[in-house]
Amino acid sequence: MYTKNTKIVCTLGPASDSVNEITKLINAGMNVARLNFSHGTHDNHAKIIQNIHKAEKLTGKRIGILQDLQGPKIRIGAMPKEGIKLKENKEFVLTTNKITGKEEGGNITIPINYKNIIKDVKKDDIILIDDGLIEVRILKVSKTQIYCKTKTGGLVTSSRGINLPTSSISKPTITLKDKKDLAFGLKHNVDFVALSFVKSDKDINDLRKMIHKQKKDTAIIAKVERHEAVKNLKKIIRASDGVMVARGDLGADIKAEQVPIVQKRMIALANAYGKPVITATQVLDSMIKKSRATRAEISDAANAVFDHTDAIMLSNESAVGKYPIHAATTLSKVASAVEKEMQKYEELRYDIPHQNKKYLSSLNATCLNGCELAIDTKADFLVVYTTDGYTARQIAKHRHFTKVITVTNSEKTARELTLVWGLNTILVHKIPKSSKDKVNKIIQFLKKNKVIKKGNKIVLVCNASKQEKLITTLKI
């Protein structure tokens, strides 16, 4: 409906997981479907994957599938149905014992699902409950009990999330549940695996080894939502295949005013390294219940586009909200409007190629030359031939507005590029490596499929990969 370069990731759930609803989301602008493995059974997710593929056939559009692993989320245990109200300056106990939360004689005991929290925290540490809505300070720690005092009160119910902004969690980043979920995702050929609560590049490398052990090479998206990850940003981005600014838990793990700063840093670094970056959480939060976004939410989404995010993600808005299609359409309209004005007014954009030059190797400098050549010659299209996606990502990172046609010999690569900014036309066409006339074969293929026509001016870039050292840039 709206021409855009910024991609949209939609979380699928009860409000949006049927073939009909997925088809509507695709038509509204969805490029990647997210499956949240914090919820649902394997049977449920298998059905959703099946529905995504049916919707792809109906729309003729390729949709990437992102499996989001739950990670070591610390949560409140079983609570009474009505929950327990914590008043400000109230003393209470968190326990690792398996009980149901209770309030007796004014004394409150609340269970927590992570036993080793006793070893990870100490006196005067801060604990945040329910995305930081409730803040408590630790008074004392015993073998199974943490004695606390509330700084900010609120209602505590079952399964609310817990964050430890002043402590480091010893619990492994990849849990037993994650390993089982990963095996399921790889079996069903998901295109991306998102790793939650990443602390360092070691977490990414550990997950990659597990994926390789299953004889797969699935792309890894690192979710940055811990204070430890913020300290290791560059290493994490270099080790991963993409990153997500997971603003929900991140905002509970670092100071709220630091989140937009981290977001801008992550987008800039990911752009520089040619890795796709997703801006996520509470983008259009009010649209869970309302059909129109607030002005502030529209501005938030627009600023992510101005900052050159590759993708914006909907969570509850599309998974359980009342208006999933409206939400996706809203993001499409925002991205389209911002990108049009960025092309029109020079003051709305900064010089991406100039910013990225210090990160260029001699290998991918040719990709920048291809972009500049396309702009200088006012080419109709910039054609990219890529085997592993490297060339296409290095072209996209410069955020030029010449239309890009991507040709690859790999369906896997084509699906991974659904997350990358500006790559809207992705075609699969196998050309033998031994072919001496690769350029003409690509052009003939595009003509035959009526993607280009006589009189079009194109710039073609091919073979810029980490494996192949030969680079050819041609102006046709």
C-alpha positions as CSV (number, residue, x, y, z in Angstrom):
1,M,0.0,0.0,0.0
2,Y,2.9,2.4,0.8
3,T,6.3,2.4,-0.8
4,K,8.9,2.2,1.9
5,N,12.5,1.1,2.5
6,T,12.2,0.6,6.3
7,K,11.1,-2.9,7.1
8,I,8.3,-3.9,9.5
9,V,8.5,-6.9,11.9
10,C,5.2,-8.1,13.3
11,T,4.9,-10.4,16.3
12,L,2.2,-13.0,15.6
13,G,-0.2,-14.1,18.3
14,P,-3.9,-14.8,18.9
15,A,-4.9,-11.5,17.2
16,S,-2.9,-12.2,14.1
17,D,-1.9,-15.8,13.5
18,S,-4.5,-17.0,11.0
19,V,-3.8,-17.1,7.3
20,N,-6.4,-14.3,6.7
21,E,-4.8,-12.0,9.3
22,I,-1.2,-12.7,8.2
23,T,-2.2,-12.0,4.6
24,K,-3.7,-8.6,5.7
25,L,-0.5,-7.8,7.7
26,I,1.6,-8.6,4.6
27,N,-0.5,-6.3,2.5
28,A,-0.2,-3.6,5.2
29,G,3.6,-3.8,5.0
30,M,4.9,-6.6,7.2
31,N,8.3,-8.0,5.9
32,V,9.2,-10.3,8.8
33,A,7.0,-12.3,11.2
34,R,8.2,-12.8,14.7
35,L,7.4,-15.8,16.8
36,N,7.7,-15.1,20.5
37,F,8.8,-18.4,22.2
38,S,8.0,-16.9,25.7
39,H,4.5,-17.9,24.8
40,G,2.8,-20.8,23.0
41,T,3.5,-24.5,22.4
42,H,5.6,-26.0,19.6
43,D,2.4,-27.3,17.9
44,N,1.0,-23.7,18.0
45,H,4.2,-22.3,16.5
46,A,4.3,-25.0,13.8
47,K,0.8,-24.0,12.8
48,I,1.7,-20.4,12.6
49,I,4.8,-21.2,10.4
50,Q,2.5,-23.2,8.1
51,N,0.1,-20.2,7.9
52,I,2.9,-17.8,7.1
53,H,3.9,-20.0,4.1
54,K,0.3,-20.1,2.9
55,A,0.0,-16.3,3.1
56,E,3.3,-16.0,1.2
57,K,1.8,-18.0,-1.7
58,L,-1.4,-16.0,-1.6
59,T,0.4,-12.6,-1.7
60,G,3.4,-13.7,-3.8
61,K,5.7,-12.0,-1.2
62,R,8.6,-13.5,0.7
63,I,8.3,-13.1,4.5
64,G,11.2,-13.7,6.8
65,I,10.5,-15.7,10.0
66,L,12.2,-14.7,13.2
67,Q,12.3,-17.1,16.2
68,D,12.6,-15.1,19.4
69,L,14.1,-17.3,22.2
70,Q,12.8,-16.5,25.7
71,G,16.2,-16.5,27.4
72,P,16.8,-16.5,31.2
73,K,13.8,-14.3,32.1
74,I,13.4,-14.0,35.9
75,R,9.8,-13.9,36.9
76,I,7.5,-13.7,39.9
77,G,6.1,-17.1,40.8
78,A,2.6,-18.2,41.5
79,M,0.4,-15.5,43.1
80,P,-3.2,-15.2,44.2
81,K,-5.5,-14.5,41.3
82,E,-6.1,-10.9,42.5
83,G,-2.4,-10.3,43.1
84,I,-0.9,-8.6,46.1
85,K,-0.6,-4.8,46.5
86,L,2.8,-3.5,47.6
87,K,2.6,-0.1,49.3
88,E,5.4,2.4,49.3
89,N,8.0,2.0,52.0
90,K,6.6,-1.4,52.8
91,E,8.9,-4.2,53.9
92,F,8.3,-7.7,52.4
93,V,10.1,-10.9,51.5
94,L,11.0,-12.5,48.1
95,T,11.5,-16.2,48.4
96,T,13.0,-18.9,46.2
97,N,10.8,-21.5,47.9
98,K,8.0,-22.9,45.8
99,I,5.0,-21.3,47.4
100,T,2.0,-19.2,46.3
101,G,2.4,-15.6,47.3
102,K,0.7,-14.7,50.5
103,E,-0.1,-11.9,52.9
104,E,-0.6,-12.9,56.5
105,G,-0.8,-10.5,59.5
106,G,0.6,-7.7,57.4
107,N,3.6,-9.8,56.3
108,I,4.0,-10.3,52.6
109,T,5.9,-13.2,51.0
110,I,6.3,-13.3,47.2
111,P,7.9,-16.3,45.3
112,I,10.5,-15.8,42.6
113,N,11.4,-18.5,39.9
114,Y,15.2,-18.2,40.0
115,K,17.0,-19.9,42.9
116,N,20.5,-18.4,42.2
117,I,19.2,-14.9,42.6
118,I,20.3,-15.4,46.3
119,K,24.0,-15.5,45.0
120,D,23.6,-12.8,42.5
121,V,22.3,-10.0,44.7
122,K,23.5,-8.2,47.9
123,K,22.3,-5.6,50.4
124,D,21.3,-2.2,48.8
125,D,20.9,-3.7,45.3
126,I,17.8,-2.6,43.4
127,I,15.2,-5.0,42.1
128,L,12.7,-3.9,39.5
129,I,9.3,-5.7,39.0
130,D,6.9,-5.5,36.0
131,D,9.1,-3.4,33.6
132,G,10.3,-1.2,36.4
133,L,6.9,-0.1,37.5
134,I,7.7,-1.4,41.0
135,E,11.1,-0.6,42.5
136,V,12.5,-2.2,45.7
137,R,15.7,-2.1,47.6
138,I,17.3,-5.1,49.3
139,L,17.7,-4.9,53.0
140,K,19.2,-8.4,53.7
141,V,19.8,-11.7,52.0
142,S,19.5,-15.2,53.6
143,K,19.7,-18.7,52.2
144,T,16.2,-18.7,50.5
145,Q,14.9,-15.2,51.4
146,I,15.5,-11.7,50.2
147,Y,14.3,-9.0,52.6
148,C,13.2,-5.9,50.7
149,K,11.6,-2.5,51.1
150,T,9.6,-0.8,48.3
151,K,10.7,2.5,46.9
152,T,7.8,2.5,44.4
153,G,4.8,0.3,45.1
154,G,2.2,-1.4,42.9
155,L,0.2,-4.6,42.2
156,V,2.3,-7.8,41.9
157,T,0.7,-10.6,39.9
158,S,1.9,-14.0,38.6
159,S,4.7,-14.1,36.0
160,R,5.7,-10.4,36.2
161,G,9.2,-9.9,34.9
162,I,12.1,-9.0,37.2
163,N,15.2,-7.0,36.4
164,L,18.4,-6.5,38.3
165,P,20.0,-3.2,37.1
166,T,22.7,-3.2,39.8
167,S,23.6,-6.9,39.6
168,S,24.8,-9.4,37.1
169,I,22.8,-12.6,36.6
170,S,24.9,-15.8,36.7
171,K,22.1,-17.8,35.0
172,P,23.3,-19.0,31.5
173,T,22.0,-16.8,28.6
174,I,20.9,-19.9,26.7
175,T,18.6,-22.0,28.9
176,L,17.4,-25.6,28.5
177,K,14.1,-24.3,27.2
178,D,15.9,-22.2,24.6
179,K,17.9,-25.3,23.4
180,K,14.7,-27.3,22.9
181,D,13.0,-24.3,21.2
182,L,16.1,-23.8,19.0
183,A,16.0,-27.4,17.8
184,F,12.3,-26.9,16.9
185,G,13.1,-23.6,15.0
186,L,16.0,-25.1,13.0
187,K,13.9,-28.1,12.1
188,H,11.2,-25.7,10.7
189,N,13.8,-23.6,8.9
190,V,13.3,-20.2,10.6
191,D,15.3,-17.5,8.9
192,F,16.5,-15.7,12.1
193,V,17.1,-16.7,15.7
194,A,16.9,-13.8,18.2
195,L,18.9,-14.4,21.4
196,S,17.5,-12.7,24.5
197,F,19.5,-11.1,27.3
198,V,22.8,-11.2,25.6
199,K,25.7,-10.1,27.8
200,S,28.7,-10.5,25.5
201,D,29.9,-11.8,22.1
202,K,30.5,-15.1,23.8
203,D,26.8,-15.7,24.0
204,I,26.5,-15.2,20.2
205,N,29.4,-17.5,19.6
206,D,28.0,-20.2,21.8
207,L,24.6,-20.0,20.0
208,R,26.3,-20.2,16.6
209,K,28.2,-23.4,17.7
210,M,24.8,-24.9,18.6
211,I,23.4,-24.0,15.3
212,H,26.4,-25.3,13.4
213,K,26.1,-28.6,15.4
214,Q,22.7,-29.0,13.8
215,K,24.3,-28.4,10.4
216,K,22.6,-25.1,9.9
217,D,23.8,-21.6,9.4
218,T,20.8,-19.6,10.6
219,A,21.3,-15.8,11.1
220,I,21.5,-14.7,14.7
221,I,19.9,-11.4,16.0
222,A,21.3,-10.2,19.3
223,K,18.8,-8.6,21.6
224,V,20.4,-5.8,23.6
225,E,18.4,-5.5,26.9
226,R,21.1,-5.8,29.6
227,H,23.4,-3.3,31.1
228,E,26.3,-5.7,30.4
229,A,25.4,-5.7,26.7
230,V,25.6,-1.9,26.5
231,K,29.3,-2.1,27.6
232,N,30.0,-4.7,24.9
233,L,28.0,-3.2,22.0
234,K,30.7,-3.2,19.3
235,K,31.8,-6.8,20.0
236,I,28.2,-8.0,20.1
237,I,27.3,-6.3,16.8
238,R,30.4,-7.7,15.1
239,A,29.7,-11.3,16.3
240,S,26.0,-11.3,15.3
241,D,24.1,-11.1,12.0
242,G,21.9,-8.3,13.3
243,V,20.8,-6.6,16.5
244,M,17.6,-5.6,18.2
245,V,17.2,-2.5,20.5
246,A,14.9,-4.3,23.0
247,R,13.7,-1.2,24.8
248,G,11.4,-2.9,27.2
249,D,13.8,-4.8,29.4
250,L,16.7,-2.5,28.5
251,G,14.7,0.4,30.0
252,A,14.4,-1.6,33.2
253,D,18.1,-2.5,33.3
254,I,19.6,0.9,32.6
255,K,18.3,4.4,33.3
256,A,15.3,5.3,31.1
257,E,16.9,8.4,29.8
258,Q,19.9,6.4,28.6
259,V,17.7,4.1,26.3
260,P,17.3,6.6,23.4
261,I,21.1,7.3,23.6
262,V,21.8,3.5,23.4
263,Q,19.3,3.2,20.6
264,K,21.0,5.9,18.5
265,R,24.5,4.3,19.1
266,M,23.2,0.9,18.2
267,I,21.6,2.1,14.9
268,A,24.7,4.0,14.0
269,L,27.1,1.1,14.7
270,A,24.9,-1.5,13.0
271,N,24.7,0.8,9.9
272,A,28.5,1.2,9.9
273,Y,29.1,-2.6,10.2
274,G,26.4,-3.4,7.6
275,K,24.3,-5.4,10.0
276,P,20.5,-5.0,10.1
277,V,19.1,-3.3,13.3
278,I,15.5,-3.6,14.6
279,T,14.0,-0.9,16.9
280,A,11.5,-2.6,19.2
281,T,9.1,-2.4,22.1
282,Q,6.2,0.0,22.8
283,V,6.5,1.7,19.4
284,L,2.7,2.0,19.0
285,D,1.8,0.8,22.5
286,S,-1.6,2.7,22.7
287,M,-2.7,0.8,19.6
288,I,-3.1,-2.3,21.6
289,K,-6.4,-0.8,22.7
290,K,-7.0,2.1,20.3
291,S,-7.3,2.4,16.6
292,R,-5.0,5.5,16.4
293,A,-1.5,6.1,17.6
294,T,-0.5,9.0,19.8
295,R,1.5,11.9,18.2
296,A,4.4,11.0,20.5
297,E,4.3,7.4,19.2
298,I,4.3,8.6,15.6
299,S,7.3,10.8,16.4
300,D,9.1,7.9,18.0
301,A,8.6,5.7,14.9
302,A,9.6,8.6,12.6
303,N,12.7,9.3,14.5
304,A,13.8,5.7,14.2
305,V,13.4,6.0,10.4
306,F,15.4,9.3,10.5
307,D,18.1,7.5,12.5
308,H,18.3,4.8,9.7
309,T,17.0,1.8,11.6
310,D,16.5,-1.2,9.2
311,A,13.3,-2.3,10.8
312,I,10.7,-1.3,13.4
313,M,9.0,-4.1,15.4
314,L,5.4,-4.4,16.7
315,S,5.0,-6.6,19.8
316,N,1.7,-6.7,21.7
317,E,0.3,-4.3,19.1
318,S,0.1,-7.0,16.5
319,A,0.1,-10.2,18.7
320,V,-2.8,-9.5,21.1
321,G,-3.9,-6.0,20.3
322,K,-7.3,-5.0,18.9
323,Y,-5.9,-3.3,15.8
324,P,-2.9,-5.3,14.4
325,I,-3.6,-4.3,10.8
326,H,-4.1,-0.6,11.7
327,A,-0.7,-0.7,13.6
328,A,1.2,-2.2,10.7
329,T,-0.4,0.3,8.3
330,T,0.5,3.2,10.6
331,L,4.2,2.2,10.5
332,S,4.1,1.8,6.7
333,K,2.6,5.3,6.4
334,V,5.2,6.8,8.8
335,A,8.1,5.2,7.0
336,S,6.9,6.1,3.6
337,A,6.2,9.8,4.6
338,V,9.6,10.2,6.3
339,E,11.6,8.6,3.5
340,K,9.9,10.8,0.8
341,E,10.8,14.0,2.8
342,M,14.3,12.8,3.4
343,Q,14.8,12.5,-0.3
344,K,13.3,16.0,-0.9
345,Y,15.1,18.0,1.9
346,E,18.9,17.6,2.3
347,E,18.7,19.0,5.9
348,L,16.7,16.0,7.0
349,R,19.5,13.6,6.3
350,Y,23.2,13.4,7.1
351,D,25.8,12.0,4.8
352,I,25.8,8.3,5.6
353,P,28.6,7.4,3.1
354,H,30.8,10.0,4.7
355,Q,30.0,8.7,8.2
356,N,30.8,5.1,7.2
357,K,34.0,5.6,5.3
358,K,36.2,5.1,8.3
359,Y,34.7,1.5,8.6
360,L,35.3,0.6,5.0
361,S,37.7,-2.1,3.9
362,S,39.2,-2.1,0.4
363,L,36.8,-4.9,-0.4
364,N,33.5,-3.2,0.4
365,A,34.7,0.3,-0.7
366,T,33.5,-0.8,-4.2
367,C,30.0,-1.0,-2.8
368,L,30.2,2.6,-1.8
369,N,31.5,3.5,-5.2
370,G,28.6,1.7,-6.8
371,C,26.2,3.7,-4.6
372,E,27.9,7.0,-5.5
373,L,28.0,6.0,-9.2
374,A,24.2,5.3,-9.2
375,I,23.5,8.7,-7.6
376,D,25.9,10.6,-9.8
377,T,24.6,9.1,-13.1
378,K,21.0,9.2,-11.9
379,A,20.6,5.5,-12.6
380,D,17.1,4.0,-12.6
381,F,18.3,0.9,-10.7
382,L,21.3,-0.3,-8.8
383,V,21.5,-4.1,-9.4
384,V,23.3,-6.2,-6.8
385,Y,24.3,-9.8,-7.4
386,T,25.1,-11.5,-4.1
387,T,25.7,-15.1,-3.0
388,D,25.8,-14.7,0.8
389,G,24.1,-11.3,1.2
390,Y,27.3,-9.5,2.0
391,T,27.3,-7.3,-1.1
392,A,23.6,-6.3,-0.7
393,R,24.1,-5.4,3.0
394,Q,27.2,-3.3,2.2
395,I,25.1,-1.4,-0.5
396,A,22.1,-0.9,1.8
397,K,24.1,0.5,4.7
398,H,24.8,3.7,2.7
399,R,21.1,4.5,2.7
400,H,20.9,5.9,-0.8
401,F,17.5,6.1,-2.5
402,T,18.3,4.6,-5.9
403,K,16.0,1.6,-6.3
404,V,17.9,-1.6,-5.6
405,I,17.3,-4.9,-7.4
406,T,18.9,-7.8,-5.6
407,V,19.7,-11.1,-7.4
408,T,21.0,-14.1,-5.5
409,N,21.5,-17.8,-6.2
410,S,20.3,-18.7,-2.7
411,E,16.7,-18.8,-1.3
412,K,18.3,-18.7,2.2
413,T,20.1,-15.4,1.4
414,A,16.9,-14.0,-0.1
415,R,14.9,-14.7,3.1
416,E,17.6,-13.2,5.3
417,L,17.6,-10.0,3.2
418,T,13.9,-9.4,4.0
419,L,15.1,-7.6,7.2
420,V,17.5,-5.2,5.4
421,W,16.6,-1.6,4.6
422,G,15.9,-0.8,1.0
423,L,16.0,-4.3,-0.4
424,N,12.5,-4.6,-1.7
425,T,13.0,-6.5,-4.9
426,I,14.9,-9.8,-4.2
427,L,15.1,-12.4,-6.9
428,V,16.6,-15.9,-6.9
429,H,18.5,-16.9,-10.0
430,K,21.2,-19.5,-10.1
431,I,24.3,-18.6,-12.2
432,P,27.1,-21.2,-12.3
433,K,30.3,-20.0,-10.5
434,S,32.3,-20.9,-13.6
435,S,30.2,-18.6,-15.8
436,K,32.4,-16.1,-17.6
437,D,29.5,-14.0,-18.7
438,K,27.8,-13.4,-15.3
439,V,26.9,-9.8,-16.0
440,N,25.0,-10.4,-19.2
441,K,23.3,-13.4,-17.7
442,I,22.0,-11.2,-14.9
443,I,20.8,-8.6,-17.3
444,Q,19.1,-11.1,-19.6
445,F,17.3,-12.6,-16.5
446,L,16.1,-9.2,-15.4
447,K,14.8,-8.3,-18.9
448,K,13.1,-11.7,-19.3
449,N,11.3,-11.1,-16.0
450,K,10.4,-7.5,-17.0
451,V,12.2,-6.1,-14.0
452,I,14.2,-3.8,-16.2
453,K,13.6,-2.6,-19.8
454,K,15.3,-1.1,-22.8
455,G,16.5,2.4,-22.1
456,N,17.0,1.9,-18.3
457,K,20.3,3.1,-16.9
458,I,21.6,0.6,-14.3
459,V,24.7,0.2,-12.2
460,L,25.6,-3.4,-11.4
461,V,27.7,-4.5,-8.4
462,C,28.6,-8.2,-7.9
463,N,30.9,-10.6,-6.2
464,A,31.8,-8.5,-3.2
465,S,31.8,-11.2,-0.6
466,K,34.2,-12.3,2.2
467,Q,34.9,-15.5,0.3
468,E,35.3,-14.1,-3.2
469,K,38.0,-11.3,-3.5
470,L,37.1,-10.4,-7.1
471,I,34.8,-7.3,-7.3
472,T,33.2,-6.0,-10.5
473,T,31.3,-2.7,-10.6
474,L,29.8,-1.9,-14.0
475,K,27.7,1.0,-15.3
476,I,25.5,-0.2,-18.1
